[in-house]
């Protein structure tokens, strides 16, 4: 008989099948006519070129270091918040929110969940949700 924890883990895996098999650098996506990636469920996810160009304008020379899609982690531990990991990824979110401080670059950041619609409105194809059980 599976435990409650095992059932929860299976369900979280099931709801995360929309995540990419592998995240791809922005520089690679900008160099293709049809920017897309393979997802865990076998389907493809297509990126909008104008979104990619917008991200390129935000990151400047860090094109190779920005991996897409940017994962917005929704956790069972930090209710009311979401997490973003990666120095360049956090920088992008901070830039969008008007909070970027070059003297305080972070590799990981927590943001209030009410900011999600603002980010998703600007970056609908270059961000995605991941549900995490901690």
Secondary structure, DSSP 8 states (H G I E B T S, - for coil): ---HHHHHHHHHHHHTTTSBSS-EEHHHHHTSSS-EEEBTTS-EEE--HHHHHHHHHHHTT-TTT-EESEEEEEESSSTTEEEEESHHHHHHHHHHHT---TTS--SEEEEEGGGHHHHHHH-TTTEEEEEE--
